Structure formats: C-alpha cells, structure tokens
Amino acid sequence: MLGCDMAGMSGMMWFGWLGGLVILVGLIAFGVWGVRRFGQPGAGPTAGQILEERFARGEISAEEFAERRRILEGAR
C-alpha cells in the first residue's frame, strides 16, 4: 500500500514541475513579446525632413538649404 502512495506522489511532483516550467516559459515569452512590441521607438524624422524644418525655422539660408539637399540626394 505504501508503494501505491509513493507512485501517486511522484506523478504529482512531475505534474508540478512541468506546470511550473510551462508557466515560466510562458512568462518569458510574454516578456520578450512585450519588449519587442512596445520597447522599440518608432522611426524618427529623415535627414530631408530635418533639413526642411531647419529651413522653415530660418536656421539656414536658401542657398545652404539647396546645397545640403543636393548633397543628401546624391548620397542615396
């Protein structure tokens, strides 16, 4: 009779370990998904957009804007 109880207990221990492992893997997967989904910043403005903003604010002249735009377009 003692042998039957021990067999039942070892089966429950395996289920406990397996259940815990499944939960742990699930939490890690959820964390990785969350970091990938919400952790990465969106793409910022392009160099051309920054150049246009600086020209619109009056930080650079029309000649400087044209020269830098030519350089940027040649870099592509």
Residue pairs with C-beta under 8 A, 6 or more apart in sequence:
45 53
47 72
48 69
48 72
51 60
51 65
51 68
51 69
51 72
54 60
54 65
55 62
55 65
60 68
